[in-house]
Amino acid sequence: MLQYVIPPTFLLWLPKDPQFLIRSTGVEHGIGKHIFTLLPYHVQQALKAFWVSQIFYKLTINSTKISILYLYLRIFPRQILWFRYVTYVAITYITLYALATVITTIFQCTPVPKAWDHSIEGTCIDLTKFWYANAINNIAGDILTLALPWPLIRKLQLPKGAKVGLFSVLGLGI
């Protein structure tokens, strides 16, 4: 399964990935500049680029965690059933969470174009609460992904320095 998860994750991180192109478009239209110095058209285009980049951000951050969890399934013994169970539960949770956040990001406003065109009548979710919830879930997923192999590494018959090094290498993925 790992071979199917890593390539899409890698492609999302390439320099010419969709996020890079979308951010470049956003910068062209004023991302990084004060909103009062921009024409309304540029504000809308910058907000549209930001909206699209948020979709790819959520896909990238979650697919990275999932690929690390699949790596754990490959490198740690199959006989440790609790570890495999918890890892599969984490993969399922992160996958479902990623799907939910992408759908919520896409449909954060009704109608959808209100996300970048505030002159349109409609409603939007409270983005501040959504971003905080997303941050909390991402931090929790990072901690789980980082801490999951610790009990197995502690039991390895390695010198203390080697264990610290292994913890560090696995922690680089987060």
FIPA-318708 format. One record per residue: residue number from 1; residue in three letters; x, y, z of N, C-alpha, C in turn. Coordinates in pm, 1 decimal. Atoms other than C-alpha are relative to their C-alpha. Layout:
<rs>
[NUM 'Ala' [X Y Z] [X Y Z] [X Y Z]] ...
</rs>
This chain:
<rs>
[1 'Met' [81.9 -120.4 0.0] [0.0 0.0 0.0] [85.9 126.3 0.0]] [2 'Leu' [-89.3 -115.3 -9.3] [291.2 234.4 75.3] [36.9 53.9 -137.5]] [3 'Gln' [-40.1 -43.5 133.1] [388.2 244.1 -291.4] [-107.9 84.1 -68.5]] [4 'Tyr' [107.6 -79.9 58.9] [48.0 399.6 -371.8] [-19.7 133.3 72.3]] [5 'Val' [18.3 -121.2 -79.6] [62.9 666.0 -99.8] [114.6 98.1 -20.5]] [6 'Ile' [-115.6 -89.3 8.1] [416.3 802.6 -133.3] [6.1 79.3 -130.4]] [7 'Pro' [-10.4 -81.4 122.6] [410.8 903.6 -505.0] [-91.7 122.4 -3.2]] [8 'Pro' [81.4 -122.7 0.1] [107.5 1136.4 -471.8] [49.2 103.1 100.9]] [9 'Thr' [-52.6 -92.2 -100.7] [255.9 1285.2 -154.0] [121.2 73.2 -55.9]] [10 'Phe' [-119.6 -60.2 58.2] [586.0 1344.3 -332.2] [-37.4 101.0 -107.8]] [11 'Leu' [39.6 -90.9 107.6] [412.6 1501.3 -631.3] [-57.1 130.6 53.8]] [12 'Leu' [55.6 -122.1 -58.8] [231.6 1747.5 -405.8] [108.0 92.6 53.0]] [13 'Trp' [-108.8 -80.8 -55.0] [570.0 1869.8 -276.6] [97.7 48.9 -106.1]] [14 'Leu' [-92.8 -42.9 104.6] [746.4 1918.3 -610.5] [-5.1 152.3 -17.3]] [15 'Pro' [-1.7 -146.4 16.2] [854.9 2277.0 -688.1] [-107.2 51.5 -96.4]] [16 'Lys' [102.8 -45.8 93.4] [607.1 2296.1 -976.3] [-134.8 -60.7 34.3]] [17 'Asp' [124.9 60.5 -43.7] [328.8 2145.7 -770.8] [-113.8 102.0 -9.0]] [18 'Pro' [114.7 -92.7 7.0] [-22.2 2290.6 -773.0] [6.9 112.1 102.5]] [19 'Gln' [-7.8 -104.6 -101.5] [40.4 2477.2 -448.1] [91.9 113.1 -43.3]] [20 'Phe' [-96.1 -101.0 44.8] [342.0 2656.6 -592.0] [-62.9 88.4 -107.6]] [21 'Leu' [61.8 -76.6 108.6] [152.6 2758.6 -904.4] [-113.4 88.5 51.3]] [22 'Ile' [112.2 -76.8 -54.4] [-151.0 2869.8 -706.7] [51.6 117.4 83.1]] [23 'Arg' [-56.7 -109.2 -80.4] [60.1 3069.9 -460.1] [60.3 107.8 -89.2]] [24 'Ser' [-57.8 -97.4 92.9] [242.3 3233.9 -750.3] [-109.5 87.9 -59.2]] [25 'Thr' [114.1 -76.3 52.7] [-92.3 3336.3 -897.7] [-50.2 96.7 106.2]] [26 'Gly' [45.5 -86.3 -108.3] [-196.4 3472.0 -559.0] [92.0 118.5 20.9]] [27 'Val' [-96.9 -109.0 -16.9] [123.2 3676.2 -529.3] [-14.1 100.3 -113.6]] [28 'Glu' [22.2 -89.7 115.4] [65.0 3815.5 -879.4] [-116.3 94.3 24.7]] [29 'His' [120.6 -79.8 -22.3] [-272.7 3939.3 -761.0] [-1.7 70.5 134.7]] [30 'Gly' [-8.6 -84.1 -117.3] [-155.6 4086.4 -433.3] [14.7 -67.7 133.9]] [31 'Ile' [-23.4 63.3 -130.0] [-109.2 3822.2 -163.4] [133.0 52.5 52.2]] [32 'Gly' [-119.0 -57.8 -60.8] [141.7 3978.4 73.7] [-3.3 152.1 1.9]] [33 'Lys' [14.7 -145.3 0.3] [30.3 4334.3 2.9] [-120.8 38.4 84.6]] [34 'His' [113.3 -47.9 -77.3] [-206.4 4544.0 209.0] [-122.9 3.7 -89.0]] [35 'Ile' [122.2 12.6 79.0] [-564.5 4486.0 93.5] [-48.5 135.3 -54.0]] [36 'Phe' [48.1 -131.2 44.6] [-633.0 4861.5 67.4] [79.4 54.8 -118.4]] [37 'Thr' [-78.4 -44.2 115.7] [-363.3 4895.8 -200.3] [-36.7 -77.2 -126.7]] [38 'Leu' [35.3 85.6 114.0] [-529.5 4639.8 -429.1] [-132.4 41.1 -62.3]] [39 'Leu' [127.6 -17.7 69.1] [-799.7 4674.5 -689.1] [-92.7 -115.7 37.0]] [40 'Pro' [93.9 107.5 -37.5] [-1118.0 4473.5 -616.3] [21.3 -129.9 -79.4]] [41 'Tyr' [-24.3 120.2 81.2] [-1041.3 4235.0 -905.7] [116.4 -80.3 55.7]] [42 'His' [-117.0 69.3 -53.7] [-699.8 4153.5 -758.3] [-28.2 -62.5 137.0]] [43 'Val' [38.1 56.9 -129.7] [-848.5 4100.2 -411.0] [-73.5 -131.9 -22.8]] [44 'Gln' [75.9 122.2 28.5] [-1092.9 3847.1 -555.8] [90.5 -111.8 -51.7]] [45 'Gln' [-89.5 101.5 56.2] [-821.7 3666.5 -753.3] [95.8 -53.9 106.1]] [46 'Ala' [-88.5 44.2 -108.2] [-589.7 3655.3 -451.3] [-76.1 -91.1 96.8]] [47 'Leu' [80.9 83.7 -88.8] [-869.6 3517.3 -232.5] [-34.8 -133.6 -65.0]] [48 'Lys' [28.3 125.3 71.2] [-956.0 3259.7 -498.6] [123.5 -90.9 2.5]] [49 'Ala' [-124.3 78.4 -4.5] [-591.1 3147.3 -515.5] [22.0 -55.0 141.2]] [50 'Phe' [-14.1 45.8 -138.2] [-583.5 3126.9 -134.9] [-95.9 -115.3 28.8]] [51 'Trp' [101.7 104.5 -19.2] [-904.3 2919.6 -133.1] [46.4 -132.2 -61.7]] [52 'Val' [-46.8 121.1 67.5] [-761.1 2670.9 -384.8] [123.8 -55.3 70.6]] [53 'Ser' [-122.3 48.2 -66.3] [-424.0 2654.8 -205.9] [-31.1 -69.2 131.5]] [54 'Gln' [38.6 65.5 -124.9] [-600.6 2561.6 118.3] [-42.1 -144.9 -22.8]] [55 'Ile' [39.5 137.5 33.6] [-744.1 2252.4 -50.9] [124.3 -86.9 -15.4]] [56 'Phe' [-122.5 77.1 21.0] [-399.4 2136.3 -164.1] [83.0 -10.3 127.4]] [57 'Tyr' [-71.1 4.9 -127.9] [-248.2 2224.3 174.2] [-53.0 -114.5 85.0]] [58 'Lys' [59.6 104.6 -83.3] [-491.8 1996.8 354.5] [28.2 -138.6 -56.3]] [59 'Leu' [-34.2 128.7 61.8] [-430.8 1715.8 105.1] [145.9 -36.8 26.6]] [60 'Thr' [-142.8 26.1 -16.5] [-53.5 1749.1 134.2] [34.7 -36.4 143.5]] [61 'Ile' [-37.5 23.0 -139.3] [-27.5 1767.6 512.1] [-51.3 -134.4 49.5]] [62 'Asn' [57.0 126.4 -45.2] [-256.0 1470.2 565.9] [57.7 -119.4 -75.1]] [63 'Ser' [-58.8 112.6 73.7] [-112.8 1251.4 288.2] [143.4 -27.1 47.8]] [64 'Thr' [-133.3 20.2 -56.8] [232.3 1305.1 440.5] [-8.5 -85.7 126.3]] [65 'Lys' [17.5 79.4 -122.1] [112.4 1172.8 777.2] [-36.9 -144.6 -34.2]] [66 'Ile' [43.4 134.2 38.7] [-58.4 877.9 609.1] [117.1 -80.2 -56.3]] [67 'Ser' [-113.9 73.1 57.1] [255.6 787.6 414.7] [99.6 -40.9 109.1]] [68 'Ile' [-88.1 35.8 -112.3] [462.1 793.9 737.7] [-58.8 -118.5 76.8]] [69 'Leu' [63.4 111.3 -70.5] [209.1 564.8 906.3] [11.4 -129.9 -79.5]] [70 'Tyr' [-20.2 120.4 81.8] [226.3 321.8 612.6] [145.3 -46.6 5.6]] [71 'Leu' [-140.8 37.4 -16.5] [604.3 331.1 644.7] [18.9 -77.7 130.2]] [72 'Tyr' [-7.3 72.5 -126.9] [566.3 226.1 1009.5] [-48.7 -144.0 -16.7]] [73 'Leu' [52.1 135.2 19.9] [356.6 -69.9 898.3] [100.3 -89.5 -73.0]] [74 'Arg' [-100.2 78.5 72.4] [638.7 -177.8 669.2] [122.1 -33.0 84.0]] [75 'Ile' [-128.3 21.8 -68.4] [932.9 -139.4 904.6] [-13.2 -66.6 135.8]] [76 'Phe' [16.6 64.4 -130.0] [784.5 -268.0 1230.5] [-66.2 -136.4 -17.9]] [77 'Pro' [47.3 138.0 17.3] [705.7 -637.9 1280.4] [-152.5 -12.6 -1.8]] [78 'Arg' [144.2 25.9 10.9] [362.3 -767.7 1184.8] [-56.9 -65.4 124.9]] [79 'Gln' [47.0 73.0 -116.9] [343.2 -969.0 1506.1] [-48.7 92.5 111.9]] [80 'Ile' [40.8 -94.3 -105.7] [288.2 -656.7 1716.7] [-138.2 53.3 -38.3]] [81 'Leu' [136.4 -27.8 45.8] [-88.6 -649.8 1672.0] [-54.5 132.9 48.9]] [82 'Trp' [52.6 -126.8 -50.1] [-169.0 -352.7 1897.1] [52.8 116.6 -82.4]] [83 'Phe' [-61.1 -107.4 77.5] [72.2 -135.9 1697.5] [-66.5 10.6 -137.5]] [84 'Arg' [63.5 0.4 132.1] [-78.6 -239.9 1363.2] [-143.6 52.9 9.3]] [85 'Tyr' [137.2 -44.4 -18.6] [-431.5 -184.7 1494.4] [-5.3 151.6 18.5]] [86 'Val' [-1.1 -145.0 -26.1] [-353.9 163.6 1629.7] [41.8 75.9 -125.8]] [87 'Thr' [-45.2 -65.6 123.3] [-170.4 252.0 1306.4] [-112.0 4.6 -103.4]] [88 'Tyr' [112.5 0.7 95.2] [-465.8 145.4 1090.4] [-112.3 93.3 44.4]] [89 'Val' [101.0 -93.8 -51.7] [-703.4 338.9 1315.7] [43.7 143.4 -29.7]] [90 'Ala' [-52.0 -134.8 27.9] [-479.3 647.4 1280.1] [-10.0 31.8 -149.2]] [91 'Ile' [10.0 -21.2 145.3] [-464.8 605.0 900.1] [-144.8 29.0 -38.6]] [92 'Thr' [142.6 -19.5 30.7] [-843.9 575.8 885.6] [-46.6 137.3 48.2]] [93 'Tyr' [41.1 -129.4 -54.0] [-896.1 877.7 1111.1] [55.6 115.6 -84.3]] [94 'Ile' [-61.8 -109.6 76.6] [-649.6 1097.8 919.7] [-58.9 7.9 -140.4]] [95 'Thr' [61.7 1.3 133.0] [-797.8 989.6 584.5] [-138.1 64.1 3.8]] [96 'Leu' [134.9 -56.7 -12.1] [-1153.1 1069.1 697.2] [5.2 147.4 36.8]] [97 'Tyr' [-14.8 -140.4 -37.3] [-1039.7 1392.2 859.1] [42.1 84.3 -120.9]] [98 'Ala' [-43.9 -72.4 120.1] [-861.1 1497.1 539.2] [-117.8 20.8 -95.1]] [99 'Leu' [117.8 -10.4 86.7] [-1173.8 1425.0 337.4] [-97.1 105.3 53.3]] [100 'Ala' [92.5 -96.8 -60.8] [-1388.0 1623.7 582.2] [51.3 142.7 -12.4]] [101 'Thr' [-51.4 -137.4 7.6] [-1155.2 1925.1 585.3] [4.4 51.2 -143.5]] [102 'Val' [0.3 -43.2 140.1] [-1122.9 1932.5 206.9] [-142.5 37.3 -42.6]] [103 'Ile' [139.4 -30.3 35.0] [-1501.1 1916.9 164.0] [-45.1 128.3 69.3]] [104 'Thr' [37.2 -121.9 -73.4] [-1547.7 2182.9 434.0] [66.1 122.6 -62.1]] [105 'Thr' [-69.3 -112.5 63.3] [-1287.5 2404.2 266.5] [-67.6 37.7 -131.1]] [106 'Ile' [63.9 -27.9 129.0] [-1452.6 2370.4 -73.4] [-134.7 68.3 20.4]] [107 'Phe' [136.3 -50.4 -19.8] [-1803.0 2437.3 61.8] [-11.7 87.7 124.9]] [108 'Gln' [2.3 -86.6 -118.0] [-1711.4 2687.1 335.8] [-101.5 111.7 -12.4]] [109 'Cys' [100.3 -104.3 22.8] [-1949.6 2936.8 178.6] [-110.5 -53.7 -91.0]] [110 'Thr' [113.0 30.6 86.9] [-2291.6 2907.2 20.1] [-51.1 131.6 -54.2]] [111 'Pro' [-59.5 82.6 104.5] [-2273.6 2978.2 -267.3] [153.4 0.4 10.2]] [112 'Val' [-145.2 18.4 -9.7] [-1910.5 2861.6 -309.5] [78.7 125.9 -39.1]] [113 'Pro' [-79.7 -118.9 38.0] [-1787.0 3177.2 -494.9] [3.6 111.2 104.6]] [114 'Lys' [-3.9 -101.6 -106.7] [-1867.3 3383.9 -184.5] [131.5 -8.0 77.7]] [115 'Ala' [-128.2 15.1 -70.2] [-1539.0 3247.4 -42.1] [102.9 100.9 -50.8]] [116 'Trp' [-95.6 -96.3 53.8] [-1347.5 3483.7 -271.2] [-66.4 128.4 -49.1]] [117 'Asp' [71.3 -119.7 44.0] [-1616.9 3733.2 -374.8] [-101.3 37.3 107.7]] [118 'His' [84.4 -36.8 -113.9] [-1762.2 3899.6 -65.8] [-120.1 86.3 -37.9]] [119 'Ser' [116.3 -77.8 43.4] [-2008.7 4102.5 -272.8] [-120.3 -90.1 -27.2]] [120 'Ile' [108.4 95.6 26.2] [-2215.6 3787.4 -334.0] [-77.1 -24.0 130.4]] [121 'Glu' [84.5 30.5 -115.6] [-2509.2 3728.7 -99.3] [16.9 -146.9 36.1]] [122 'Gly' [-12.1 137.5 -45.5] [-2476.8 3414.8 111.6] [58.2 -5.3 139.6]] [123 'Thr' [-55.7 19.2 -133.1] [-2326.3 3270.8 425.6] [128.0 -82.9 -7.6]] [124 'Cys' [-125.0 76.4 -10.5] [-1989.3 3128.2 529.9] [13.1 -51.9 143.2]] [125 'Ile' [-28.1 50.9 -133.6] [-1872.3 2917.0 821.0] [95.4 96.6 69.9]] [126 'Asp' [-95.5 -80.8 -76.1] [-1667.4 3079.6 1096.2] [140.0 -56.8 -26.0]] [127 'Leu' [-131.5 50.3 41.1] [-1320.2 3040.1 943.8] [100.4 -3.9 114.3]] [128 'Thr' [-92.9 0.7 -113.6] [-1137.8 3128.1 1265.0] [-16.9 -128.6 79.8]] [129 'Lys' [24.5 124.8 -73.6] [-1301.6 2836.3 1447.5] [45.6 -120.4 -82.1]] [130 'Phe' [-41.2 110.4 86.8] [-1239.9 2608.8 1148.7] [152.0 -13.3 -1.4]] [131 'Trp' [-146.6 4.8 3.1] [-870.3 2702.1 1134.7] [56.4 -49.0 133.8]] [132 'Tyr' [-45.0 49.4 -130.5] [-828.4 2647.7 1510.6] [-25.0 -150.6 12.6]] [133 'Ala' [30.6 143.4 -5.7] [-1001.2 2309.0 1487.9] [96.5 -78.6 -88.0]] [134 'Asn' [-94.1 64.9 91.3] [-781.4 2219.3 1191.4] [139.6 -5.7 62.3]] [135 'Ala' [-132.2 -3.4 -64.2] [-467.1 2325.1 1379.2] [7.9 -101.7 113.5]] [136 'Ile' [1.6 94.9 -111.9] [-564.7 2121.6 1686.9] [7.9 -143.3 -52.6]] [137 'Asn' [-2.0 134.9 56.6] [-632.8 1812.1 1475.4] [134.0 -31.7 -64.6]] [138 'Asn' [-130.6 24.2 61.8] [-309.0 1853.0 1281.5] [108.2 -21.5 105.0]] [139 'Ile' [-98.4 16.7 -106.9] [-104.1 1892.0 1599.0] [-19.1 -136.0 67.4]] [140 'Ala' [27.2 130.9 -60.9] [-275.5 1588.0 1753.3] [47.5 -112.5 -92.0]] [141 'Gly' [-46.9 100.7 95.9] [-206.6 1387.6 1435.9] [151.4 -6.8 -5.6]] [142 'Asp' [-146.7 -2.9 -1.9] [157.6 1498.4 1440.8] [54.3 -70.5 124.4]] [143 'Ile' [-46.2 61.0 -125.2] [199.9 1397.4 1804.5] [-22.2 -151.0 -3.7]] [144 'Leu' [27.9 143.4 10.3] [31.6 1060.4 1743.7] [98.5 -68.0 -94.4]] [145 'Thr' [-91.2 58.2 98.2] [244.3 994.2 1435.1] [142.1 -6.1 54.8]] [146 'Leu' [-134.3 -3.0 -58.4] [560.0 1091.2 1620.9] [14.2 -98.3 116.5]] [147 'Ala' [-9.0 80.8 -122.1] [480.9 903.5 1944.9] [-29.3 -148.4 -23.2]] [148 'Leu' [43.0 138.0 22.6] [339.7 584.2 1793.8] [113.7 -102.7 5.6]] [149 'Pro' [-104.3 103.1 -4.4] [672.2 402.2 1740.1] [87.0 1.7 126.6]] [150 'Trp' [-86.0 -10.9 -117.6] [828.6 511.6 2073.0] [5.0 -127.9 84.5]] [151 'Pro' [-9.0 121.2 -83.1] [727.7 202.3 2274.5] [80.3 -112.0 -68.0]] [152 'Leu' [-73.7 104.1 71.8] [873.1 -22.8 2004.3] [149.4 31.7 -4.7]] [153 'Ile' [-141.3 -39.6 7.6] [1197.1 173.9 1974.2] [66.1 -16.2 137.0]] [154 'Arg' [-56.6 13.7 -135.0] [1246.7 177.7 2352.8] [37.4 -143.9 32.3]] [155 'Lys' [-26.9 141.5 -27.5] [1237.5 -203.3 2355.0] [114.0 -56.6 -84.5]] [156 'Leu' [-109.5 49.8 83.6] [1507.2 -235.4 2087.5] [128.0 -10.6 81.6]] [157 'Gln' [-127.3 18.2 -69.9] [1841.9 -363.9 2208.3] [107.8 78.9 -72.9]] [158 'Leu' [-94.1 -93.5 61.0] [2038.0 -60.8 2097.1] [57.5 89.9 108.1]] [159 'Pro' [-52.2 -99.8 -94.6] [2267.3 183.7 2276.7] [-93.0 121.8 4.6]] [160 'Lys' [87.7 -116.7 -20.3] [2091.2 491.5 2412.8] [15.4 103.4 -112.5]] [161 'Gly' [-24.5 -96.5 107.6] [2254.2 715.8 2149.7] [-65.7 -41.4 -130.2]] [162 'Ala' [63.1 50.0 122.5] [2126.3 494.8 1867.9] [-151.5 17.0 6.6]] [163 'Lys' [145.0 -18.4 -16.0] [1773.1 506.9 2009.2] [-38.5 146.8 -19.0]] [164 'Val' [25.8 -144.0 16.2] [1788.3 887.8 2032.3] [9.5 37.4 -147.6]] [165 'Gly' [-14.5 -25.7 143.1] [1912.3 896.8 1673.0] [-118.0 -50.1 -78.9]] [166 'Leu' [116.1 57.0 69.0] [1627.7 671.4 1559.5] [-124.1 84.6 25.4]] [167 'Phe' [112.3 -90.5 -31.8] [1372.8 888.9 1742.6] [9.2 127.2 -85.0]] [168 'Ser' [-21.6 -124.2 75.6] [1524.8 1193.0 1570.8] [-32.5 -18.4 -147.4]] [169 'Val' [25.0 25.4 142.3] [1513.8 1038.8 1222.7] [-148.7 -14.5 -26.5]] [170 'Leu' [144.1 15.9 18.2] [1151.2 932.6 1262.2] [-71.5 132.2 24.3]] [171 'Gly' [60.4 -129.9 -27.3] [1071.5 1277.2 1403.7] [16.1 99.9 -112.5]] [172 'Leu' [-19.7 -91.3 112.9] [1203.9 1447.5 1090.5] [-117.9 -0.9 -95.8]] [173 'Gly' [117.1 9.6 88.1] [896.2 1327.2 903.1] [-112.7 91.8 42.2]] [174 'Ile' [106.1 -85.5 -50.6] [675.7 1543.3 1119.7] [39.7 141.2 -23.2]] 
</rs>
